[in-house]
Amino acid sequence: MIEMLERAAAEVDDDLSAAGLLAAIRAARDVENAAAARQLDLAARWADLHPPKSIHSAASFSVPGCEHEEPIAGPGTPLVAEFCVAELGAVLGVSTTSAKRLVGHALELRHRLPRLWTGVQSGAVPAWRARSVAETTIHSSPPLTVEAAAFVDSQVAAVAGRVGPAQLDRLVAEAIQRYDLADADPTDDPEDGWQHVDPRHATLHNEDVHYAGTMRFEAELDIADALDLDRALAHGAATMKALGSEASLDVRRSAALGDLARTQTSLDLNTNEGGRVAREERAGVSRPDLPHAREVVLHAHFNASPTPDGPILDATGRLEEGQRLILLDHVKDWCTDTRTKVTIRPVIDLNTELTTPAYEPTTRIREAVILRDKTCVFPWCTRSARRCDLDHVTPYDAGGPTSTSNLAPLCRTHHRLKTHSSWHYETTAPGTYDWTSPHGHRFRRDRTGTRALADDPPDIPQPRRR
């Protein structure tokens, strides 16, 4: 039946004129916007059904590298029971963090940005525009009060949500100044609306890796720092050209930035001894008395083909950190630098069952489980297994062995969820896990990722809408 409908739709589309195609794609976009608005409304209702039992179980964003937690939405929005967000994300096919963001945006819009919320639900403002505003007001530093958020709401709603990032930042800065949300600094210019917003940052976009083995690094620097860095890169690029490099200026500047991360050549070259050391390094002379400028611990996985002369590695493999494509030539380049210390982890046969009578897994068992599963095995979670706890699928106290077939990596959030909520899972094969949510939705997580199982969830009575 579905195939017949798709074939009929394709036949109709084939008969459309240019004007008809434009009208059809505009209608499709309107349907998409309406569905996104509906999803925000349902996410807010899901939050209404799950108030926290205490403030300690309220949903929050964990900030990497920090001891504190950040609320799911701004001041004045209701708290949400922590574990309900995971089931919403699993049903939507997204991570728990993405589900938190969806619920946070919905609550921020409904409670602190009501004009934008009305615009979204009426179709006047696309949901994605409103969500970008909510993301900014949630994470403003210092936090926006209810009154300050209302000011931003009134200004953005007046232009139907059509503001760019720079305009939105200025509005937030004005709200911070207008409502005196930051401690006054006697050196600040009271007419400067940017005085409380510090845009400096240095961000590695490690989720997007180019096939050539590069990543994008973005930074906003102090003016003096930016000029100093520019001069250092220009000097490094010129030095490489003088030494015979035929790479383009952009490539040489990029390489010079990498050199700055590993060495202090500006200090070395100011002395005769430093100049000699630099010349020896460029000539490839090994200097064991010097500290290593770079230490590389390789967790690279390549398929090996047996030959009479020994195994031959494929040209492409996988870098464990981030599950990224890696070329064998890249590994060779990293290892040819005389200032690089290379550590290669031993190969483990993942088909071998490893076990120990103790509760704590051995280093070899832990490494085997990490290499097998790669990430947290909760549905849709992408947290690296190296930053996860190892959980006994069948509890150790219930007779579950400490073995590779009964251990699975779970990030701390999902480990707590499995321990303290009605989520549960089982191992159907090494590296394959079937999860069941509190409302009976089932998911299979294996080496290929996550997929929802086709079984319909049981008929569980739902709470009555208030």
N, C-alpha and C positions, 0 to 999 in steps of 0.2 A: 504494500500500500504506500509506504513512504517513498519507494523508488518510483512508483507511478506519479506521485505528486511532484517529485523533483523533476521527472521527465516532462511533465506538463508545464511546470514553471519555466523550464529551459526553453520549451517550444514557444511560450508566450514572450519570453525575453528576446528570443531571436527575431520576433516580428516588431520589436520596438524601434522607433526612430531615435535620432539623437536626442530630441527633446523628451521623448518618452523615457529613455535611459536616465537622463538627468533627473526627471521627476521620480523615477523608481528608486534611484540611489538616495535621493533626498528623503523619500518616504522611509527607506530602510534606516537612515540615520535617525529619523524621528522615533522610529520604533526602538532603536538602540538606546536613545536618550531616555525614553519613557521606561524602558526596562531597568536602566541604571538608577533612575529616580525611585522606582518601585523597590529595587534591591536595598537602597539606603533606608527606605521606610521600614522594610521588613527587618533589617539589621537593628534598627532602633527598637522595634517591638520585641525582638529576641532579647535585647538587653533589659527591657522592662520585665520580662519573665524571669530574669535571673539576677535579682539584687544580691549583694554579698551578705554572707552571714556575719562577717565582721570586716573591719577595715583592712585587716591583714590578708584577707583572701580577695581583695579587690583586684581587678585586672589592671595591669600596668605594663609599660614598656621597660624592659631591662636595658640599661645603657651600658654597652661594652666598655670595660675598663674603669667603671665607676662603681662606687659602693651604694649609691642611692638609686631610687626608681622614679620614673616619670609617669604622671597620671595618664590614663588612656585618653582623656580629653581635659579641657581647661576647667578652672574653678567654677563651680556652679552646676556642673553636670553630674548626673547620678553615677554612683559606683556600680560596678558589674562584677558578678561572681567570676573568679579567675578561670575556672575550668570550662565554663560554657563556651568560651571563645574557640577552643580547639575543635569542638564538634562542628561549629558553624564553618570553620575553615576547611575541615575535612570534607564536608558535604559540598562546599563550593569548589573543591579541588585546588585550594591555595594553602600556604603555610599558616601556622597559628599567628605569626607576626602580621601577615597580611590581613587576616581576619580581625585582629585587634585594631589595625589601622582603619578598616572599614567601619567597625562599630564606633571607634573613636570619632571618625568624621561625621557619622550619622548623629551621634549625641552632641557633638560640638555645633553642628548646623541647627539641630532642632532646639537646643536650649540656649545657645549663646549667639547664634547668627540666624534668628528666626526669619528675617526678611529674605535672606538667601535661601533658607529652607523652603519658604513659600514659593519663591521663584523656581526652585528645582521641581517641586511637586506640581506646579502649574505648567511646567514645560518652558518657561521663559528663560531659565538659566540651565545650561547643560550640567549634569551632575559632576563631570570631571573638572569644570571650572570651580564649582562650589567646593569640591574636595580639596583643590589646591589652596583655596583661601583657608579652609579649616585646618589643613596641615600647617600653614604658617601661624595661625593664631594659637594653635595648640602648643607649638614648640617655640613660641616667642620667648626671648630672654631679655628682661625679666618677664614673668608670666603676666598676661593681660587679665585685668579684673573683668567682672561682668560688664561694668560700665564702659571700659576701654574696648572690649570686644563688640559691644553694641555700637560704639562709634565707628569701628571698622566696618561692621555690618551695614550701617546706614550709608556709608560712602560707597561701598562696593555694590550694594543693591541698587543704588541710584543709576549705575551704568550697566545694569543687568549682568553683573559679574565679569564684565569685560575689562579686566586689569591684568597687566603683565607683572612678572616677578618684581621688577624694579619699582613699579608704582605701588605694589602691595607692600614691599619693604618700607617705602616712604610713609605709607599710611600707618603701618604698625609703629614706626619710629615717632610719628606725630602723636599717636595715641599714648605711647609711653611718656612723651613729654607733656602732653595735655593733662594727663591724670597723675603726673608726678610719681611714676612707678619705680624709678631708680633713685638711689641715693645721689644727691647733688654733689658734684665735684666743683670746688671753687675755681678750678682752671677751665671749666667748660664754658663755651659760649652759649648763653641762653637762647640765642637766635638760631643755633645750629640744631636742626631737627634730627641729625644723625648722631648726636653726642652719645647716645646710650646703645647704639647698635654697632658692634664690632664685627665687621665682615671677614676678618682674617681667618684663613683656614688653609690647610694643605691636605688634599684628599686624593687617595689612590682609588681609581674606579676598577677594582679588581674583579667585578662581575662581568666585565666586557673585555675579552682577550682577542686580539687580532690574530688571524691565522699565521702572520709573520712572527709571532711570539712577542708582541708588544702589548703594553697596557697604557692607559691614559692617566696622567697625573695632573691634577688641577690645583692651583693655589691662588690665594688672594693675600698679598704681602703688604707690609708697611712700605711706604714709598722708598725710604732709604734702603731697606732690605732688598726691595725689588731691583733698584738700580745697581746695588752691589752684586746681586746674583747675575744680572744681565752682563755686567762687565766681566765677571768670572767665567761665564759661559762663552762670551766672545773671545776671551783670552785662551780658554781651553780649546775652542774650535780652531783658532789661528795656530796654536801650537801643533795640533794634529795635522793641519795642512802643511806646516813647515816640515813635519817629520815624514811627509809623503802620503798622507791620507788623500784618497780621491773621492771620498764620500761628499755628499752635498752639505751645505752649511747647516741645514736643519738636522741632518743626521749627526754631524759632528757636535752641534750644540747639545743634542740629546745625550750623546755619549759622554760629553763633558759633565753633564749633570750627574750621570752615574758615577763618574770618577770622583766628584765632590762627595758623594755618599760613602765612598770607600777610603778616601785618602785625604791628607791635609797638604796637598802639593804647594799651596800658597806659602805655607810655613817652611817646608823643606827647601824650596827654590830660593829662599832669601839667604841661604848660607852656602858656602862652597861645598860642605859635606852633603847638604841636602841636594844640591845640584848633581853631585856625583851619584848619589843614590838614585835620583830620578833617571839619570842617563843609564845606569846599570839596569834598572827595571825595564826601561824602554828597549834595551838591547837583549832582554830575556835572561839576564844573569840572575841566578837564584841567590836570594839573601835569606838564609835560615835564621839569621840573628834578628830579623825584623818581624814584627807581629803581622799576622795575616790580615789583609784589608777586607777580605770577603771569606765567609765560611758558608759553604753550600752543603746542606743535608738533602740528598736526593731521595725522593719517594716517587720515582718514575717507573712506570710499568710498560714494558715492551714485550710483544710476543716474540719468542725465539723459535727459529726453524733449525732443526738438527741437520748438520752436514758432516761429511767425513773429517773436515778440518775444524769442527767445533760448531757451536750454535751461532746463527746469524740473526741479529735483531732486526725487526721491521724498522722502516724509516720513520714511522709515526708511532707515538705511544700516548700515554695519559699521565699528566702530572697530578699526583694525588691532591695537592693543595688546590682546591677549587674545581677539581674534576675537569681539567683543561687539556686541550690537545697540545702535544709537545713534539718537536722534531728531534730526531737523534742528533742532527747537526748542531742544534742549540746546546745540547748537553756537552758535545765535544768542545764547542766554543767556550763554555763556562769553565771547562776543566783545563784549558790551555793557558789561562792566566797564571803566571808564576806567583801572584799574590793571593791566589785562591786556595783555600783548604777544602777539599772535597771529601765528604763522608757518604758512603754508599751503604744502605741498609741491606742485610742479608736476605736472600730470596727464601720465601716460605712456601711450601707446597700447601695450598689452601684445601686440597682434597683430603689431607690427613687429619684424622680426629685427634685432638689434643685434650688432655684432661689432667686434673690434679685433685687430690682428696681435700685440699684446703678450700676455705670460702673465697679467699682472694685469688684471682687468676694469676698465673705466672706471666712474666714479660712476654714470653713467646706466645702464649695463648691470647693475650691481649692484642699483640701485633697481628696475629692471624685473623681475629675477629674484625679488627679495624680495616685490614686490607680487603677482607671479604665483603663487608657491608658498606664501607666508605663514608656513610653519613648516619645520623640518627635515623632509626628505622620507623619512627612514627610517620603516619601518612603525610606526605608532601613536605616533610621537614628536610632541610638541606644543610643543617649544622654538621660540620666535619666530625667524623667519628673520633678523631684524636682529641676533641674537646668534650667528649661525652663520658658518662658513666657506663660501666658494663653491668647490665641487669641480668639476673637469672630469670629466664622466661618462666620456668617452673621454679618456684622459690626454693632456696637452699634448705630452709627449715622443713619444707614439705618433701624433701628427698631429691630435689633437683640437683644434678651434678654440676660441678664447675668445669665445664667442657665447652669446646667451640660450638657444639650443636645446641647448647642450652644457654648461651650467652648472646646478648644483643646490645649494641650501643644505643643509649638513649640520652639526649641532652637533658640538662638538669630540669628544665620546665616539664618535659614529657615524662621524665622519670618520676617526678612528684605527682604528675597527673595519673600515671599508671598505678602508683602506690596509694593515692588518697581519693581516687574517684572510681566510678564504675566502668571506666574504659578497661578492656582486657584484650590480650592477644595470645596467640599460640604459634609455635613453629611447625609448619607443614613440611618443610625440607630445609636443609642448611642454607641460611640466607634468605628464606622466604617466611613471611610473617602475615598472619591473618588477624586483623584488628576488628573489634566490635565496639561501637560507640554506645553511650548510655541510652540512646533512642533506637538502637538496633541496626544502625547502618554499618555495613561491613566493607572493609578495604583490604587489599592485598598489597604488601610492600615486598619487593624483591630487587634483584640487581638492575632491573630495567626501570624501576621507579614505582609509582603508586597507581593503582587503578581501583575504582569502585567495583565491588562484586555485584552481580546482577540480581541477587536475591533481594526481594522487597523487604523493607524493615517491618517488624511485627507491628500489629495495630496497638500502639501504646496510647492510652488516653492523654490528651493534651490539656494543659491548663486553660481555663476559660479566659478569653480576652477581657481586660478591664476597660 
